Structures are given as C-alpha cells and as structure tokens.
Amino acid sequence: MKKLLITGGAGFIGSNFVHYMLNRYPSYELINLDALTYAGNLENLTAIENNSNYTFVKGDIANKELVTGLFEQRVDAVVHFAAESHVDRSILEPDVFVKTNVLGTQVLLEAAKQFGVQKFVHVSTDEVYGSLGETGFFTEGTPLAPNSPYSASKAGSDLLVRAYHETFGLPVNITRCSNNYGPYQFPEKLIPLIIANALADKPLPVYGDGLNIRDWLYVEDHCSAIDLVLHKGVNGEVYNIGGNNERTNIHIVKTILNELGKPESLIQYVKDRPGHDRRYGIDATKITTELGWQPVHNFETGINETIRWYLDHQAWWKRIQSGEYQEYFAQQYGSR
Ligand code: NAD
C-alpha cells in the first residue's frame, strides 16, 4: 500500500492526517483531493507543500470525471474525510450536505470498485447514532438514528459504504469517531470559536443550558486510529473511536476561560439548536482490543496544548476570520 488518495485533506482532521502520514510513512505517496470549500485551508499544509511525495488536487469528490482520472493513475487505498461537517450549516442548507456527503461518497466508491483498491476507509462520526440518555455508550451495534441533516447525510454515506462491501466485495472500513479537538480546527467549531471570542472579549454563545455532553478526542489520536484501521482493519468492519472524555459544553467553555484568565460574564446562553443531541459517549472497546489502539493524549493536557496552539497561531485563525486565507490558494495556484 503505497499510494493513498486522501479526500478533504485541507480540512481540520484531513490536514492533521496528511502531516501524520508523511511523517510516519515517508515512502508513501499522498494525493490530497479537496474542493477548498470555506472549510478547506491550504495554509494548514504549507510545511509539507513541497514534499515530493505529496500532491494537491483541487476538485469536487462528486465530479465523476475528475475522480476517475485520479484512479486511472493508480490508487492503492482511499481515506475519505471530505464532507460538509458543520451541524448548524446543515440546518440552514441541507442540500449541499446530501450532494457532498452522500453523492460524493458514492462517486468515490464507484471509482474504487471500478479500479480496485486494497482499502477504502470511510471516516464517519458518532453523530450517526443519534443521542444518548444519561447512561450507556454507542457501540458498533447501536442502530443508526441521526437527528440532524449533517448526521443523516453521514449515515447515508455509511450505508452506501456498507452496501459496496456487501454487494461488490469492496474492502471497506467505516470509522465512527467522537468530537475532535486540536490544531487547525476551523474557528466556527466550539473550542476554537470560544478561544477566539474570549481573546477578543466577545460574547461566548452557548446553546441551551450548556449541559449537552460531547466525548472529546485529540485529533492526533484519531489519526493514529485511522492509520491502524487502514493497515489492519478487517474488511467490512465498523470501528468506533473515542477516548472516554465526556464533558459538558459549559465545562469546556469555563476551562478555556479559566486558562485564558477571562471572566465567565462573557458566557451568553442562546436559544438551543433544533434537534440538538444531548449526549454522545463512545465505547471504543473493539478498536482497542482487536487492533490494539490506545489514545496517548489525556484531555486535561490536550486541551491546554490546544489553547496554547491557538494562542501561538493567532495569525492563522485571524486570516480565516478576515477571509484572507482564501487568497492563499489564488497566490499559490492561480485563480480559485
Ligand atoms: P472540515 O469541515 O474541517 O474539512 C472538510 C474538508 O472537506 C475541507 O477541506 C473541505 O474543503 C473538503 N470538502 C468539502 N466538500 C468537498 C467536496 N465536495 N469535494 C472535495 N472536498 C470537499 O471537517 P473535519 O472536521 O476535518 O472532518 C473531516 C471528516 O471527519 C468528516 O467526514 C467528518 O464527518 C468526520 N468527523 C469529524 C469529527 C470532528 O469532530 N470534526 C468527528 C468525527 C468525524
């Protein structure tokens, strides 16, 4: 397995994965296919853009012709991150979620089937399982019960991946990970948004009563789990990924305020998100026992390192807030 097609490699997790893989497997050739939507930022990849084993291709995963052209040049395995990923945007504009997450995934699956790949890893989310009560955890056997257009579109893509395995024997895996945090996360998501707003003494919007629970995982631990699934995952299997770090949203916000020395008076409770899932909690027994995965970052140190990263990289997220990051591609590669 030498030549990997990584989709969505200019986004948060995808760019962390590109860095991780080039570092860990210097002989692998990586092609990063990314449409550079508002969430794609090539500045995440400046450190490796001249690596001779790395190629960037700007394009839409739903573009059959483009995708076929890439597979014609040989692809050994696919790691599929590209997606519309923000729940709030899916409530405002569900159609693009269906197009990219469902249709785009099917285009990739079809090309993978036509040309044959050794592995197709579909990066999904625990949100496809819906919401938990106060007890219990999501296992790989939990029925899918998505509640937002985002999670419904991811669940749709998961089912297509499963069907391509059952019907055509495509060697697939599906990973379902809990909420990620770490460097390069687009500042519309909770942790970077709170850090950026708190530094600017702006109000910190918190949905509902702030007691919704998410299970947090440092992005590098997610990357190491995907690496294991890519190389050792049993074809057709689903693997849950999570680090047993359940925290309420308000706890996250107060932790950040405390670390930055900012007052809790910045917190502003806002009307709850429609269909807001109350609690996510992952049972990751399968990947830990069957593939030997272990996360290495504990939440308390991980969150502090993350806050430090955003403090040290203020120019990075300020260019996103101002829209300047979108000029980077134009400068590097001509018109966007
Ligand atoms: P992101 O929004 O930061 O990045 C998505 C990337 O996909 C961007 O670079 C964007 O330009 C690209 N993209 C979007 N539409 C495209 C298209 N039609 N064609 C090609 N590229 C396109 O997302 P993320 O947070 O890095 O999430 C990556 C994947 O991991 C997603 O599939 C998401 O569902 C999954 N996931 C995310 C989390 C999380 O906490 N962020 C947790 C579990 C799973």
Residues whose N, C-alpha, C, O or C-beta is under 5 A from the ligand:
A	BS01	NAD	G8 A10 G11 F12 I13 G14 L33 D34 A35 L36 T37 A39 G40 N41 G59 D60 I61 A62 H80 F81 A82 A83 E84 S85 T100 G104 V123 S124 T125 C177 S178 N179 N180
